[in-house]
């Protein structure tokens, strides 16, 4: 799989190859391209699937500085699309990846065929969340991300997923993945906390847009997705039952089918 060097940082990219229309996937905070494994497997027979590990995550290097901002994530995503010749592409972004996707559709519409955003928001981080998230970031920086896995799990996953007896193996897999994060991921936590809103840009989006939200999402509740749906002309909205803030891994088959149908039948 290719590794691009962006601003001196190695950025890992998963690429299924093929001649189909490209889909670019960008993951949520504390995750990596692996959170789209089910969707890439389902869509690869028809599309070229390309998933980015943003700096500080997965198999990419760590960004320098105090924070890795959403604007930097946006710039890096644009660079991957342009350097790999993927435009115009379908874009799928979850949470932090959705922050990137909304900016792409608003500012660089020529790069996109469609936009799918999951479990995300066009607003700044709610003020009520910021002190708690800063405390978690401080603990993770001091003791390592493994020290905050237990309090983070109920933020990232639904009660249904966390208490389903058939999901024990899946829960443990993602618990291990969160525990394996490096301290460098804290820079992205700071970037997410300090992001600016882009709601004022949404009425200008002309890219066909699909908004997906876990019905039990507590990190970005459904009202944020409804706002995106209401502001982006022609946008569609799907609430996924039994899913929280990580819908692609909590309800992978349902989400994969929904994205496939949107991309295939949108016309």
Backbone torsions as a table, in degrees:
resi	resn	phi	psi	omega
1	UNK	NA	145.2	-174.3
2	UNK	-71.7	148.6	170.2
3	UNK	-122.9	119.9	177.6
4	UNK	-99.7	148.4	174.9
5	UNK	-104.7	114.7	-178.5
6	UNK	-119.5	117.0	-179.1
7	UNK	55.5	37.5	177.4
8	UNK	81.9	1.5	-177.5
9	UNK	-109.0	126.8	174.9
10	UNK	-70.4	127.4	-177.9
11	UNK	-118.3	118.9	-178.2
12	UNK	-83.3	138.0	-179.7
13	UNK	-131.5	127.7	172.0
14	UNK	-89.0	132.3	-176.4
15	UNK	-139.6	115.6	-180.0
16	UNK	-77.5	-14.2	-177.4
17	UNK	71.7	-168.1	-179.2
18	UNK	101.2	170.9	-174.7
19	UNK	-102.6	2.8	179.9
20	UNK	-71.4	168.6	175.8
21	UNK	-58.7	135.9	-176.9
22	UNK	-76.5	143.5	169.4
23	UNK	-117.1	127.9	176.1
24	UNK	-105.0	125.9	-179.3
25	UNK	-109.4	134.4	173.5
26	UNK	-129.7	126.4	-169.4
27	UNK	-80.9	176.2	176.9
28	UNK	-90.2	167.8	178.1
29	UNK	-56.5	134.8	178.0
30	UNK	78.3	-1.8	178.8
31	UNK	-109.8	-162.7	177.8
32	UNK	-153.3	-172.8	177.8
33	UNK	-57.6	-20.6	-177.5
34	UNK	-66.0	-17.3	179.1
35	UNK	-72.0	-7.9	177.6
36	UNK	-108.9	14.9	-176.9
37	UNK	-55.6	-46.2	-177.4
38	UNK	-64.6	-41.2	-178.6
39	UNK	-69.1	-39.2	179.0
40	UNK	-65.9	-40.3	178.5
41	UNK	-63.5	-39.1	-178.1
42	UNK	-73.0	-32.8	-172.3
43	UNK	-98.0	-18.5	-175.3
44	UNK	-58.8	-31.9	177.7
45	UNK	-61.7	-22.6	-176.0
46	UNK	-113.3	-25.7	-174.6
47	UNK	-128.7	157.4	168.9
48	UNK	-85.9	117.2	-174.7
49	UNK	-103.3	124.1	-178.3
50	UNK	-125.8	120.8	-177.6
51	UNK	-123.2	132.1	-175.1
52	UNK	-100.7	136.6	163.9
53	UNK	-93.2	107.9	178.8
54	UNK	-64.4	153.2	178.8
55	UNK	-50.3	139.1	-177.7
56	UNK	88.7	-5.7	-175.7
57	UNK	-125.6	151.1	172.2
58	UNK	53.6	-127.6	-175.1
59	UNK	-99.1	12.3	175.1
60	UNK	-89.0	162.0	176.8
61	UNK	-77.0	174.7	-179.2
62	UNK	-89.3	138.3	174.4
63	UNK	-73.4	147.9	176.6
64	UNK	-79.5	171.5	172.0
65	UNK	89.9	-177.2	-176.6
66	UNK	-73.5	-36.1	-176.3
67	UNK	-144.2	157.3	170.5
68	UNK	-112.4	104.9	-168.5
69	UNK	-81.1	163.8	174.9
70	UNK	-64.3	-33.2	176.9
71	UNK	-65.2	-37.6	175.3
72	UNK	-66.2	-40.9	177.5
73	UNK	-62.0	-40.2	176.2
74	UNK	-60.9	-49.5	-179.8
75	UNK	-59.9	-42.5	-179.0
76	UNK	-66.4	-37.7	178.5
77	UNK	-66.3	-42.6	175.4
78	UNK	-58.3	-43.0	-178.9
79	UNK	-62.7	-41.5	178.6
80	UNK	-63.6	-46.6	-180.0
81	UNK	-59.0	-44.2	-176.7
82	UNK	-74.4	-43.6	-177.6
83	UNK	-67.9	-31.4	-180.0
84	UNK	-92.8	2.1	176.8
85	UNK	63.2	42.4	-173.4
86	UNK	-94.0	-10.5	-175.9
87	UNK	-79.2	145.2	-8.7
88	UNK	-79.7	139.0	-175.6
89	UNK	-121.4	160.9	164.0
90	UNK	-79.6	141.6	-179.5
91	UNK	-121.9	133.2	177.1
92	UNK	-127.8	118.3	-178.9
93	UNK	-135.1	135.1	-179.3
94	UNK	-111.4	129.3	177.4
95	UNK	54.7	-108.0	177.5
96	UNK	-55.7	-39.9	175.4
97	UNK	-63.3	-31.9	175.1
98	UNK	-68.4	-36.8	174.9
99	UNK	-56.8	-42.2	178.9
100	UNK	-65.9	-45.6	-176.0
101	UNK	-61.5	-41.4	178.9
102	UNK	-63.0	-39.0	177.5
103	UNK	-66.8	-40.3	178.0
104	UNK	-60.0	-49.7	-176.9
105	UNK	-64.1	-34.2	-178.6
106	UNK	-77.4	-34.1	-171.4
107	UNK	-106.3	-31.5	-174.3
108	UNK	-131.7	58.4	-174.1
109	UNK	-60.3	-24.3	-179.2
110	UNK	-69.1	-14.4	179.5
111	UNK	-82.7	-14.6	-169.4
112	UNK	-117.6	145.3	166.5
113	UNK	-93.3	-46.5	178.2
114	UNK	-144.0	164.4	176.6
115	UNK	-129.1	125.1	170.9
116	UNK	-120.9	122.3	177.8
117	UNK	-120.6	138.8	-176.7
118	UNK	-124.7	136.4	169.2
119	UNK	49.7	54.1	-173.2
120	UNK	-138.3	-174.5	-175.6
121	UNK	-152.2	151.9	173.0
122	UNK	-97.9	1.2	-175.0
123	UNK	-100.4	164.2	169.1
124	UNK	-63.6	166.2	175.6
125	UNK	-61.7	129.3	178.6
126	UNK	-55.0	136.5	-175.4
127	UNK	-57.6	-32.2	-178.5
128	UNK	-65.8	-25.5	-178.9
129	UNK	-83.0	-25.8	-166.7
130	UNK	-61.1	-47.5	-179.2
131	UNK	-58.9	-42.4	-179.8
132	UNK	-64.4	-44.3	-178.7
133	UNK	-67.6	-33.9	176.5
134	UNK	-66.8	-38.3	176.9
135	UNK	-63.2	-43.5	178.6
136	UNK	-62.6	-40.3	179.1
137	UNK	-64.5	-39.7	179.1
138	UNK	-62.8	-44.8	179.5
139	UNK	-64.6	-42.2	-179.8
140	UNK	-64.9	-37.6	178.9
141	UNK	-68.1	-36.7	-175.8
142	UNK	-78.8	-45.6	-171.8
143	UNK	-112.2	-6.3	-177.0
144	UNK	100.4	151.1	-177.2
145	UNK	-58.6	-25.8	178.8
146	UNK	-59.9	-24.7	-177.8
147	UNK	-72.0	-14.4	-176.3
148	UNK	-115.1	9.4	-176.3
149	UNK	-60.9	-46.0	-176.4
150	UNK	-60.4	-48.3	177.7
151	UNK	-71.2	-20.5	-178.2
152	UNK	-82.4	-31.6	-176.7
153	UNK	-53.1	-46.1	179.8
154	UNK	-69.7	-14.3	174.6
155	UNK	-81.4	-38.4	-173.6
156	UNK	-87.0	-22.8	-173.5
157	UNK	-129.3	153.8	-179.5
158	UNK	-74.8	160.6	173.1
159	UNK	-60.7	-37.8	178.6
160	UNK	-58.6	-49.2	-179.2
161	UNK	-64.1	-41.3	-175.7
162	UNK	-71.8	-19.1	-176.4
163	UNK	-117.6	3.9	-180.0
164	UNK	-78.2	119.9	-177.4
165	UNK	-64.4	-20.8	179.7
166	UNK	-85.9	-4.0	-175.5
167	UNK	-108.1	16.1	-176.0
168	UNK	-58.1	-48.2	-178.2
169	UNK	-64.0	-42.5	179.5
170	UNK	-64.1	-43.0	178.8
171	UNK	-59.9	-44.1	-177.3
172	UNK	-67.1	-36.1	177.7
173	UNK	-60.0	-47.1	-177.0
174	UNK	-76.0	-27.9	172.8
175	UNK	-62.6	-43.4	177.8
176	UNK	-63.4	-40.8	-179.8
177	UNK	-63.2	-42.1	178.4
178	UNK	-65.5	-40.1	179.9
179	UNK	-64.8	-28.7	-176.9
180	UNK	-81.0	-6.4	178.3
181	UNK	-58.0	146.6	176.7
182	UNK	-88.5	163.2	179.1
183	UNK	-59.4	-26.7	-179.9
184	UNK	-59.6	-20.6	-179.7
185	UNK	-66.1	-21.0	-179.5
186	UNK	-62.1	-29.3	177.8
187	UNK	-61.1	-36.7	177.3
188	UNK	-73.0	-33.0	175.2
189	UNK	-59.0	-45.5	178.7
190	UNK	-62.0	-42.1	179.1
191	UNK	-61.6	-40.1	177.7
192	UNK	-66.9	-44.2	-179.5
193	UNK	-60.4	-38.3	-172.0
194	UNK	-97.7	9.6	-176.7
195	UNK	-65.6	154.8	173.4
196	UNK	-93.6	155.2	176.7
197	UNK	-78.4	157.7	178.6
198	UNK	-130.8	20.1	-177.1
199	UNK	-57.7	-32.8	-178.9
200	UNK	-66.7	-18.1	-179.4
201	UNK	-87.6	-16.9	-169.7
202	UNK	-65.6	-37.7	179.8
203	UNK	-60.9	-18.8	179.9
204	UNK	-88.5	-2.5	-179.6
205	UNK	-74.8	127.8	178.1
206	UNK	-111.2	-6.6	179.2
207	UNK	-69.0	133.4	174.2
208	UNK	-54.4	127.0	-168.3
209	UNK	-126.4	134.7	178.3
210	UNK	-122.6	124.6	-178.5
211	UNK	-111.6	126.2	-179.7
212	UNK	-122.4	137.8	177.9
213	UNK	-142.5	138.5	172.0
214	UNK	-66.5	131.4	-176.9
215	UNK	-62.5	-20.1	179.8
216	UNK	-110.3	21.0	-178.9
217	UNK	-67.0	120.8	176.9
218	UNK	-102.0	-16.9	179.3
219	UNK	-77.7	-45.4	172.7
220	UNK	-131.8	84.3	-176.5
221	UNK	-55.9	164.8	-172.5
222	UNK	-55.8	-26.4	-179.4
223	UNK	-59.7	-30.6	178.2
224	UNK	-69.5	-40.3	177.4
225	UNK	-68.9	-38.5	177.3
226	UNK	-62.0	-36.8	178.1
227	UNK	-64.4	-43.1	177.1
228	UNK	-61.3	-47.0	178.9
229	UNK	-56.6	-41.3	-176.9
230	UNK	-73.1	-30.3	-175.3
231	UNK	-91.0	-28.9	179.8
232	UNK	-87.9	119.2	-177.1
233	UNK	-56.7	126.2	175.5
234	UNK	76.9	5.0	-177.2
235	UNK	-66.1	147.6	177.0
236	UNK	-107.6	154.0	-178.5
237	UNK	-132.2	136.7	174.2
238	UNK	-130.4	126.3	171.6
239	UNK	-97.1	127.8	-174.7
240	UNK	-98.2	114.8	179.4
241	UNK	-67.6	147.3	177.2
242	UNK	71.8	17.3	-179.8
243	UNK	-129.4	151.1	175.2
244	UNK	-113.0	-126.6	-173.4
245	UNK	-83.0	-3.4	-177.2
246	UNK	-127.1	55.7	-168.7
247	UNK	-60.8	-28.8	-178.0
248	UNK	-66.9	-26.8	179.2
249	UNK	-103.0	-18.6	178.7
250	UNK	-82.8	-39.1	178.4
251	UNK	-132.5	65.4	-170.6
252	UNK	-63.3	-40.5	-177.2
253	UNK	-67.3	-44.3	-179.0
254	UNK	-63.3	-44.8	-178.9
255	UNK	-66.9	-41.9	179.4
256	UNK	-60.7	-43.4	-179.6
257	UNK	-65.5	-40.3	-179.7
258	UNK	-64.0	-44.0	179.2
259	UNK	-65.6	-44.3	178.6
260	UNK	-56.7	-46.4	-177.4
261	UNK	-66.0	-38.6	178.2
262	UNK	-63.3	-46.2	-178.1
263	UNK	-69.5	-32.6	-174.8
264	UNK	-84.0	-39.4	-171.7
265	UNK	-111.6	13.0	-174.8
266	UNK	-62.5	-26.8	-178.3
267	UNK	-76.7	NA	NA
